[in-house]
Amino acid sequence: MKVIFSRTLLPSMIITILSLLLTGWLIVQAESNWIMVVAVLIVQFMIISILFIQFYNRYTRPIGKATKTVDRLIEGNYSARFYNGNSPEMEELSVKINTLARNMSEIAIQEQMQSEQLTTIVDNMQSGLVLIDEKGYVHVVNRKFLQMFGEEESNYRGHLYYDVFENENVHETVQKTFLYEEAVKESFVHRVGLNKIYVEVVGAPIFNERNMLKGAVLVLYDITELKKLENMRKDFVANVSHELRTPITSIRGFAETLLDNEIEDPATKEFMEIIYKESHRLQLLIEDLLALSRLEREDFRLLIDSYDVKKMVEEILPTLQQKAEKKNLTFNLEIPDQLTMRADKDRMKQVLINLVDNSIHYTPSEGDICLTISEEKDAIHFQVKDSGIGMDEKSQTRVFERFYRVDKARSRNTGGTGLGLAIVKHIVEVHKGKIDVESTLNEGTTIHIYIPK
């Protein structure tokens, strides 16, 4: 604008002012000569008209064309161009507008390519994907998700998630993701006609560059085949354990009968004792495997009842104290009076027996074991603390796995099956509870269990 003003507007204004001054002087000189006055006015009008037409053709009309070109660019028509060489200023403007148009066109092409690539990736994922904004509206669902749930995309996009997702596990996953602003994992069974689909859903929060929550993404995995394989494995273990149960019991019984008789040969007696001991260990292992199989069955049901916690512990206390005394361990018990809970009584007994038994196995002689039970806001807190060998961080992440042993040689000698803590974890999970472990190597271990009231 400054260039236009200095090159064109300023000279035109000077010419116009000079012509007006000249016209006024001529009118004064002409006095009563009206013909001269009219002639001067006509000439003045022609001069101003010529200047206006020149300015209009050189600037006003090109600026109008440039404005229309910019409007077309705003509308998304990046092929629009503006050409004008009437003046150096307009030529410079046309170059800049056309450069801007080309740049915008390239950006639009890149964005379209990226969008198509992203759409291709999302739609070809082997897992379902759902994108939800911070207000709860569904923005994206991919092809795999639609295959899993058998609906049209229009039934989800633009709707609130709790209006279109019927499964409560999905609702809970979204709510926890927004509430805790961290990844959440849930599993559920979805029925499509007569078929069952086992689904694992993982919810993760989405943050912007200012670390503000902008939504959540759900990834849904179809784990049906994995579940089938897992069920086949469980059935195989259960069937094998059941088939081995009778012969192992018979072997142990025969060995016990033979040991009751006087065996004169020391070597024979030693072999019979080994048979009896190992058959007993196998029998315990089979019983634990069968217990795990029962816990993992889909039709497994807890026998929930309300009972006094202290009385429940007193029923198993003699057994626990006897085991501790055999290793010369100090066993302490801290339970408040009149503490009640709703849970499966027999299963909770099994939990406490397994936990204390595990502490006894891994605590050297003269050590301490303490069972503390307390009431918290929403749960009953069970704590088993020992002064045993402890474990490192790697072992803490695997301690509840089947057959995992912190000290393999020590575990073999103590006769454990390696399934006790796995059983504990399953019982806690079917109670919708939580289990944690704290441990320091060579100092001891504390296991926390929280069972909802």
C-alpha positions in Angstrom: 0.0 0.0 0.0 2.9 2.4 0.8 4.3 1.7 -2.7 1.0 2.2 -4.4 0.5 5.5 -2.5 3.9 6.8 -3.3 3.9 5.8 -7.0 0.4 6.5 -8.1 -2.0 8.1 -5.5 0.4 10.9 -4.5 1.0 12.1 -8.1 -2.7 11.8 -8.9 -3.6 13.8 -5.9 -1.0 16.5 -6.8 -2.4 16.7 -10.3 -6.0 16.9 -9.0 -5.2 19.6 -6.5 -3.2 21.6 -9.1 -6.1 21.3 -11.6 -8.6 22.4 -9.0 -6.4 25.4 -8.2 -6.0 26.2 -11.9 -9.7 25.9 -12.4 -10.5 28.2 -9.6 -8.0 30.8 -10.9 -9.5 30.6 -14.4 -13.1 31.0 -13.1 -12.0 34.1 -11.2 -10.3 35.5 -14.3 -13.2 34.7 -16.5 -15.7 36.7 -14.3 -18.9 36.7 -16.3 -17.7 34.7 -19.2 -19.9 31.6 -18.5 -18.7 29.8 -21.7 -15.2 29.9 -20.4 -16.3 28.6 -17.0 -18.2 25.7 -18.5 -15.3 24.8 -20.7 -12.9 24.9 -17.7 -15.3 22.6 -15.7 -15.6 20.2 -18.5 -11.9 20.0 -18.9 -11.5 19.5 -15.1 -14.1 16.7 -15.2 -12.3 15.0 -18.0 -9.0 15.2 -16.2 -10.5 13.7 -13.0 -12.3 11.0 -15.0 -9.1 10.0 -16.8 -7.3 9.8 -13.5 -10.1 7.7 -11.9 -10.3 5.3 -14.9 -6.6 4.9 -14.9 -6.5 4.1 -11.1 -9.5 1.8 -11.4 -8.0 -0.2 -14.3 -4.6 -0.3 -12.7 -5.5 -1.1 -9.1 -9.1 -1.3 -8.1 -10.1 -4.0 -10.6 -7.0 -6.1 -10.1 -7.5 -5.9 -6.3 -11.1 -7.2 -6.8 -9.8 -10.1 -8.9 -7.2 -10.8 -6.2 -9.9 -10.8 -3.5 -11.9 -13.3 -5.5 -8.9 -15.5 -5.9 -8.2 -15.4 -2.2 -11.9 -16.3 -1.5 -11.5 -19.4 -3.8 -8.4 -20.4 -1.9 -10.3 -20.0 1.4 -13.0 -22.3 0.0 -10.4 -24.9 -0.7 -9.9 -24.4 -4.4 -6.1 -24.4 -4.4 -6.0 -24.4 -8.2 -7.2 -20.8 -8.3 -4.6 -18.3 -9.7 -4.3 -14.5 -10.1 -2.5 -12.9 -13.0 -2.0 -9.2 -13.6 0.9 -7.2 -15.0 -0.7 -3.8 -15.3 1.8 -2.4 -12.7 4.8 -3.7 -10.9 2.8 -3.6 -7.6 0.0 -5.9 -9.0 2.6 -8.2 -10.6 4.3 -8.6 -7.3 0.9 -9.2 -5.6 0.0 -11.9 -8.2 3.3 -13.7 -7.7 2.8 -13.8 -3.9 -0.8 -15.0 -4.2 0.1 -17.7 -6.7 3.1 -18.8 -4.5 0.7 -19.0 -1.5 -1.8 -21.0 -3.6 0.9 -23.5 -4.7 2.1 -23.9 -1.1 -1.4 -24.4 0.2 -2.0 -27.0 -2.6 1.1 -28.9 -1.6 0.2 -28.8 2.1 -3.3 -30.0 1.2 -1.9 -32.9 -0.9 0.5 -33.9 2.0 -2.4 -33.7 4.5 -4.6 -35.8 2.2 -1.8 -38.4 1.8 -1.2 -38.5 5.5 -4.9 -38.8 6.2 -5.2 -41.7 3.6 -2.2 -43.4 5.1 -3.6 -43.1 8.6 -7.0 -44.3 7.5 -5.4 -47.3 5.7 -3.3 -48.2 8.8 -6.3 -47.8 11.2 -8.7 -49.8 9.0 -6.2 -52.6 8.4 -5.3 -53.0 12.1 -6.0 -56.5 13.4 -7.5 -54.9 16.6 -10.6 -52.8 17.0 -10.0 -49.1 17.6 -12.3 -46.3 18.9 -11.4 -42.6 19.4 -13.4 -40.7 21.9 -13.1 -36.9 22.6 -13.1 -35.3 26.0 -16.9 -34.8 25.9 -17.5 -38.5 25.3 -18.4 -38.4 21.6 -17.1 -41.1 19.3 -15.0 -39.8 16.4 -13.4 -42.8 14.9 -14.2 -46.6 14.7 -12.2 -48.8 12.4 -13.1 -51.8 10.2 -12.0 -54.5 12.7 -14.2 -53.0 15.4 -17.2 -53.0 13.1 -16.5 -56.7 12.2 -16.3 -57.6 15.9 -19.5 -55.9 16.9 -21.5 -56.2 13.6 -22.8 -52.6 13.3 -22.5 -49.7 10.8 -20.1 -46.9 11.3 -22.9 -44.3 11.3 -24.3 -46.0 14.4 -21.2 -45.0 16.4 -19.6 -41.9 14.9 -20.9 -38.6 16.4 -22.7 -40.4 19.3 -22.0 -40.5 23.0 -20.1 -43.6 23.9 -22.5 -44.7 26.7 -25.4 -44.5 24.2 -23.8 -46.8 21.6 -21.7 -49.2 23.7 -23.9 -51.7 25.6 -21.2 -53.5 27.5 -20.5 -52.2 31.0 -16.9 -53.2 30.8 -16.3 -50.7 28.0 -18.1 -48.0 30.0 -15.9 -48.7 33.0 -12.8 -48.7 30.9 -13.6 -45.2 29.4 -14.6 -43.8 32.8 -11.4 -45.1 34.5 -9.3 -43.8 31.7 -10.8 -40.3 32.0 -10.7 -40.4 35.8 -7.2 -41.7 36.4 -5.7 -40.4 33.2 -3.7 -43.7 32.7 -4.0 -46.9 30.7 -6.7 -49.2 31.8 -7.3 -52.9 30.8 -10.5 -54.9 31.0 -11.8 -58.2 29.6 -15.3 -59.3 28.7 -17.3 -61.6 26.6 -19.3 -60.3 23.7 -22.1 -62.3 22.1 -22.8 -62.1 18.3 -25.8 -64.3 17.7 -24.8 -67.8 19.1 -21.1 -67.0 19.0 -19.0 -65.7 21.9 -16.1 -63.3 21.3 -13.6 -62.9 24.0 -12.4 -59.3 24.0 -9.6 -57.5 25.9 -10.0 -53.7 25.8 -7.2 -51.3 26.6 -8.1 -47.6 27.2 -5.4 -44.9 27.0 -5.8 -41.1 27.6 -4.9 -38.6 24.8 -3.1 -35.4 25.8 -2.4 -32.3 23.8 0.9 -30.4 23.7 0.0 -28.6 27.0 -0.6 -31.9 28.7 -4.4 -31.4 28.8 -6.7 -34.4 28.5 -8.4 -34.3 25.0 -9.9 -37.7 24.8 -9.3 -41.4 25.0 -8.4 -44.2 22.6 -9.7 -47.7 23.0 -8.0 -50.7 21.5 -10.0 -53.9 21.5 -8.3 -57.3 20.9 -10.1 -60.4 19.8 -8.6 -63.0 22.0 -11.1 -65.7 21.2 -8.5 -68.1 19.7 -6.1 -67.5 22.6 -8.9 -68.2 25.0 -9.7 -71.4 23.2 -6.1 -72.5 23.4 -6.0 -71.5 27.1 -9.1 -73.5 27.8 -7.7 -76.5 26.0 -4.6 -76.3 28.1 -6.6 -76.0 31.3 -8.8 -78.9 30.3 -5.7 -81.0 29.5 -4.1 -80.2 32.8 -7.3 -80.9 34.7 -7.9 -84.2 32.9 -4.3 -85.4 33.4 -4.3 -84.3 37.0 -7.6 -86.2 37.6 -6.3 -89.3 35.9 -3.0 -89.2 37.9 -4.8 -88.7 41.2 -5.9 -92.3 41.7 -2.7 -94.1 40.8 -0.6 -91.6 42.9 -2.9 -92.1 45.8 -2.5 -95.9 45.4 1.3 -95.7 45.2 1.4 -93.6 48.4 -1.0 -96.0 50.2 1.1 -99.0 49.2 4.3 -97.3 50.3 2.8 -96.3 53.6 1.6 -99.9 54.2 5.0 -101.3 53.4 6.7 -98.8 55.7 4.4 -99.8 58.6 5.9 -103.2 58.3 9.3 -103.9 59.6 11.7 -103.6 56.7 15.1 -105.2 57.6 17.0 -104.1 54.5 18.1 -100.4 55.1 18.4 -99.7 51.3 14.9 -101.0 50.7 13.5 -99.0 53.5 15.3 -95.9 52.2 13.8 -96.4 48.7 10.3 -96.9 50.2 10.6 -93.6 52.1 11.6 -91.8 48.9 8.6 -93.3 47.1 6.3 -92.3 49.9 7.8 -88.8 50.1 7.7 -88.1 46.4 4.2 -89.6 45.9 3.1 -87.3 48.7 4.6 -84.3 46.9 3.0 -85.4 43.6 -0.3 -85.7 45.4 -0.1 -82.2 46.7 0.9 -80.9 43.2 -2.1 -82.7 41.6 -4.5 -81.2 44.3 -3.1 -77.7 43.6 -3.5 -78.2 39.8 -7.1 -79.3 40.3 -7.8 -76.4 42.6 -6.5 -74.0 40.0 -8.5 -75.6 37.3 -11.7 -75.2 39.3 -10.9 -71.5 40.0 -10.3 -70.8 36.3 -13.5 -72.4 35.0 -16.0 -69.9 33.6 -18.9 -71.4 35.7 -16.9 -71.2 38.9 -18.9 -69.5 41.6 -17.9 -68.3 45.1 -20.0 -69.2 48.1 -20.3 -65.7 49.5 -21.3 -65.4 53.2 -20.9 -62.9 56.0 -18.7 -64.1 58.9 -16.4 -63.0 61.7 -12.8 -62.7 60.5 -11.2 -63.5 63.8 -13.2 -66.7 64.3 -12.3 -67.7 60.7 -8.5 -67.3 61.5 -8.8 -69.1 64.8 -10.1 -72.2 62.9 -6.8 -72.5 61.0 -4.5 -71.0 63.6 -3.4 -74.3 65.2 -2.2 -75.6 61.8 -0.3 -72.4 61.1 1.3 -72.3 64.6 2.3 -75.9 64.4 4.1 -75.4 61.0 5.9 -72.3 62.4 7.0 -74.1 65.6 8.6 -76.9 63.5 11.0 -74.3 62.1 11.3 -72.4 65.4 9.7 -69.3 64.0 7.8 -66.6 65.9 4.2 -66.3 64.6 2.3 -63.1 65.5 -1.3 -62.4 64.9 -3.0 -58.9 64.9 -6.8 -58.9 64.3 -9.4 -56.5 65.8 -12.4 -57.9 67.4 -15.8 -57.8 65.7 -14.4 -57.5 62.2 -16.8 -59.0 59.7 -16.5 -59.5 55.9 -18.4 -60.9 53.0 -16.4 -63.5 51.1 -16.0 -67.2 50.4 -14.9 -68.5 53.8 -13.2 -71.7 52.7 -11.3 -69.8 49.9 -10.1 -67.1 52.2 -8.8 -69.8 54.6 -6.9 -71.3 51.7 -5.5 -67.8 50.9 -4.2 -67.4 54.5 -2.8 -70.9 54.7 -0.9 -70.6 51.4 0.5 -67.1 52.3 1.7 -68.2 55.8 3.0 -71.5 54.4 4.9 -69.6 51.8 6.5 -67.4 54.4 7.4 -70.4 56.5 9.2 -72.0 53.6 11.3 -68.9 52.8 12.0 -67.7 56.4 15.1 -69.2 58.1 14.9 -70.6 61.6 14.5 -68.0 64.4 12.7 -65.7 62.0 9.4 -63.8 62.4 6.1 -64.0 60.6 3.2 -61.6 61.3 -0.4 -61.9 60.0 -2.2 -58.5 60.3 -5.8 -58.0 59.3 -7.4 -54.5 59.4 -10.4 -52.7 58.1 -10.1 -49.9 55.6 -12.6 -47.6 53.9 -13.7 -50.0 51.1 -11.8 -53.2 51.8 -10.5 -55.7 54.4 -6.7 -55.5 54.4 -4.7 -58.8 54.9 -1.0 -58.4 55.4 1.5 -61.2 55.8 5.0 -60.0 56.7 8.1 -62.2 57.2 11.8 -61.8 57.8 12.8 -64.3 55.2 15.2 -64.3 52.3 13.2 -61.7 50.3 13.4 -61.3 46.6 14.7 -58.9 43.9 12.5 -56.7 41.7 12.5 -59.2 38.8 11.1 -62.0 41.1 8.5 -59.6 42.5 6.9 -59.3 39.0 6.8 -63.1 38.5 6.1 -64.4 42.0 2.5 -65.1 41.3 3.2 -67.1 38.2 2.7 -70.9 38.2 5.7 -72.9 39.2 7.8 -69.8 39.7 10.3 -70.2 42.5 12.5 -67.5 44.0 15.1 -70.0 45.2 14.6 -73.2 43.1 16.9 -75.3 45.2 15.4 -74.2 48.5 11.9 -74.7 47.2 12.6 -78.3 46.2 13.9 -79.0 49.6 10.9 -77.5 51.4 8.5 -79.5 49.4 6.5 -76.6 47.9 4.5 -77.2 44.6 5.1 -73.7 43.2 1.4 -73.2 42.8 0.4 -71.7 46.2 0.7 -68.0 45.3 -0.9 -68.6 41.9 -3.9 -70.0 43.7 -3.9 -67.1 46.1 -3.9 -64.6 43.2 -6.8 -66.4 41.4 -8.9 -66.4 44.6 -8.2 -62.7 45.2 -9.1 -61.9 41.6 -12.4 -63.8 41.6 -13.3 -61.8 44.8 -12.6 -58.6 42.7 -9.7 -57.9 45.1 -6.2 -56.7 44.7 -2.8 -58.2 45.7 0.6 -56.5 46.0 4.0 -57.5 47.1 6.8 -55.6 48.8 10.2 -57.2 49.3 13.9 -56.5 49.9 16.5 -59.1 49.2 17.8 -60.8 52.3 15.5 -58.7 54.5 12.0 -60.1 54.1 8.7 -59.9 52.2 5.3 -58.4 52.8 2.2 -59.4 50.8 -0.9 -57.2 50.9 -4.3 -58.4 49.9 -7.4 -56.1 49.7 -10.8 -57.8 49.5 -13.8 -55.5 48.9 -16.3 -55.3 51.7 
